[in-house]
Structures are given as structure tokens and as C-alpha cells.
Amino acid sequence: MDLRHPDVLEKNQDERFVRRVFLPQEQSLIRKERNPTVILWVLWAAKEAAYKLVSQINPLVHSGPLKYLVSLDKPFLQTPWCHYRSGLVESPDGPVAVSVMVSPDYVHAFCCQGEKACQGTLHLKVFCLGHHEQQVQSESFNVRRTLCLYLGRYWQIESRRIGIHRERSVRGLGPPMIYVDETRIQAKVSLSHHGRYGAFAVFASNIYDFQ
């Protein structure tokens, strides 16, 4: 979420929007915070991230923001550039743990649910979409391209071998999936873009043999 985008500024003053999206407990938190605009979009990002996660497991899960209650802990891991907020989202499919990266320019949330422990690596990246050579393509294309380039470097393979595809589901296009040489890779993927920024969160196994 680009915090400098005109559509997000002072949205906390739009009472109709606040009542439509946030539960009473969340509305109270927005009113109490020193920077209500930022906390509003932290809560929004947490709801969106939780829905993206649970909808990968249950495509029929309710998407309405009032079905997702966000509880936040105090900020932690503060740096000169950003800080983090952790918390819990009560979703229609059970609780979801959430962490939110908050900088002066953007908010990025990522989630996990109570699954069995498994070996793997969480890849997180927020990046600017304003590169001149990218402007002829859509934001969605640029996010997928950036992820392919990143994974190519991480896996030490040519990025052109990697593809990001979405299949049709009961609600239209399903979640993004990673393919290498047309073979699907077992990974959880979330892609997003807003304003000047794109982002991805990927949890993938550490055990792959790309020949």
C-alpha cells in the first residue's frame, strides 16, 4: 500500500468507508492512534493478506472485510527506515498470524496459518515500480517479472525458465503459482502492487534440483 497515493490520504476521515471496512474494535484503534491514516492501512493490509492466505485453502471463504478482525501488538524491530507490527487476524477459516512492515512510504503485510512445520524459506520484497524501462508494461506484469528475476538469482537458474500463472477457480482466477520449465513448484505465493510499489511474499521449499 503506497501511503503517498492520493486515494489513501486522510481516509480515516471518511466515516462511511471506515464503518464499511472496520469493526468497532478496529475503529476505536484508528481513532486512538497518533497517525490514524497509517494504522487504518495497516489494518486494511492485514485483512487483505489474511484473505489471500485462507482463500488459497478455501476458495469459497467470505471476502468481506468485516469478517476479518485484526488485533495488533505493539511495534517491534524498529529501524531508521521502518518498523514492524505483529498480530492476529480472526478469519472465517480460523486465526491467521500477521506481520506488517511499516515505512513512511508504504505498508506491506504478510501472513501464516497454523500449519505443520516444514523446511523452507520465506522471501519478502517491496520494490519501486517507477523504473523507466518498465513503464510500457502493466504493474502486474512488472511484479511477476521482478519475482522471476529474484527467484532465478536465488535458485541460480535462468529467469526465463520461471513462469507465474493463475488457473481458473470457482471465483475466477485462482492464486498465482510458480512453474519452472512448465512444472509446478510447491510454494505459497502472494503478489501485490499499489501506486509506486510492488511486492511479493513467497514461502518455498529449500529442496529443489533444477537441471
N, C-alpha and C positions, 0 to 999 in steps of 0.2 A: 504494500500500500504506500503510494507516494504521498507523503504528508504535505508536500508543497503544491499538490494539484488543486486547482480552483474548486473542484467539486467536494473536497474534503474539509476545506477551511470552515471553521466555526459551525460545523454540522451539529454540534451539541445544542445549538440554539434552535434547531428545527424540532420542535416538540412532537410534531406528528411523526417524523422519522424515528425519533427516539422511542416513542411508545410502540411503534410498529415493529421495531427490531429488538429492543432490550426489555428484559424482565425487570420488575420493580427493584430487586436487589442490585441489578446492574445499573439501573437509572440512578439509584442512590449513590453508587460509587462514582459515576460520572459527575454528579453534582458536587461531590466532596473533594475530588482531585484538584490539585493546583493547576494542572493543564488538562482540562476536560476534553479537548479535541483529541489529544494523543490517547488518553485512556479509552475513549469511545472507539477508536480504530484498533486499539489493542484487543478489546473485547470482540469487535467485529471479525478481526483476523483469526482469533481463537475459534470462534463459531464456524467460520468458513473452513479452517483447517480440520476441525473435528468432523464436519460433514463430509469432506473429501475422503477422510480415512474410513469412516464407518460405511460410506456408500460403496467403497470397493468390496466390502464384505457382504453388504446387503443393499443391492441396487434400489430396493423399494423403500428404503428408510426415508422418513419425513425430512424435508429440507428446510422447513420454516425456521427462521432464527429464534423464535420464541420457544422452540422445542429444545434449545441448547442453552443451558445455564452455565455461565463461566464464573469460577471462583479463582481469584488471583492471590498469590503470595506477595510478599514484599520484594522489591527489586534486588537482584544479586549480580555478581560478576560485573561490576561497573568499570568501564574503561573510559578514556577520553573521547572515544568515538561512539560508544553505545552502552546500553545495559540490557539485562535480561529479566523477564518476568516469567515465573513458572506458575502452574495452577492446574485446575481440573475442570473439564467440561462434562457436565451431565448430559449425555445424548440419549435419544430414544433407544439406542442399542447398547447402553451401559456407559460407564465412566471412561473418559479419554484424558490422558495426561498431555498437557500442552506446555510448550516453552515459546516465548515471544522475544525476538530480537528487536530492540527499540533504539533507533538513532534519531538525530534531529531531522533527518530527511525521509526516513521510511520505517515501516513496521513489517516484520516478517514472522509468521507463526508456523510452528511445526508440531506434530502430534505423534503419540504412540499409544497403543492399547495393550491391555494385559495379555500378551501372547507369551508362549514358551520362549525361553531364552534361546537365541541362535547366534551363530557366528556370522558376523557381517560388519559392514562399515556404513555409517551414516554420512552422506555427502550433502552439504548445505552450501548454497552460494547465492548471493544477491549481487546483481551487476547492473550497470547503466546500459540502457538501450539506445543511447544517443550517438553511437558511433556512425560516422558519415556513410561508411560503406554498407551499413545495414538498413538505411532508411528506405530503400526500394522494396524491402520485404516487410511482411506483417510482423507485429510483436510476437505472435505465437510462433511463427517460423523462426524468429531470432532466438527465442528461448530454447526451442528444440535443438537448433544448430549449436548454441552455446553448450548445452548438455552433451551433445555428441562429441564436440571437441574436447570437453573436460574428461569424459569417460575414455576417449581414445588415448589421451595422455596418461590417465590413471592405469588403464589396462595395457598400455603400450601396444596398441594396435592402431591401424589407420581408421580415422573417424568415419570415413565413407562406408565402412563395414557396419556401422551402427545406425539403426533406424528407430524412430519413436512413432508408434502407431496407436490408434484408438479403434476399437471394434464397436459395432452397434450393440446396444443393450435395450432393455425394456423402456428406458428413459432417453433413448437417443444414443449419442456417442458415449462409450464407456471410458474408464480411466486410461491414461497413457501407459503404454507398455514398451519395454526396451527389447529390441531384437539385434542380434549380431549374426550377419550372414543369413537373415531370414529365420533364425532360430530364436525363440523367445527366451529371455533371461529372467530368472526368478528374482524379481525386485519390486519393491513398492516405490511408486513414483508420484510426485506432485509437482506440477508446473504452474507458474502464475506470472502475471505481468499487470502493471498498472502505472500509468503516467510514464515517468522516465526510467522505471526499473523493471527488471525481470528477475525471477528467482526460481530455484528448484530445490527439492529435497528428495533424496534417493537413499533407500536402505537396500543394499545389495550384498549378496554373499561374497565372502573373500575367496571362495574356492571356484575358480574358473580356469579353463585351459583353452585358450584361443590359439589355434594353429592355422 
